[in-house]
Amino acid sequence: MLRVHFTDADLAAVHVALRPDPLWETVLGLQQLTHPGQGPVVFARGGGTLRQSCPSAI
């Protein structure tokens, strides 16, 4: 098992984006469509319907 320990300084240096990045949203969305069953269960229901309506080139 690999254990990673973070110090208070490490956690204080973490920045959270103010809004989603459109490019990353697109990349991660395509990942969900092209690799069904590997993401969280919450995406399973709508992904099948959307996957059927997309061109086979995706």
Order of alpha helices (4+ residues) and beta strands (2+ residues): alpha-alpha-alpha
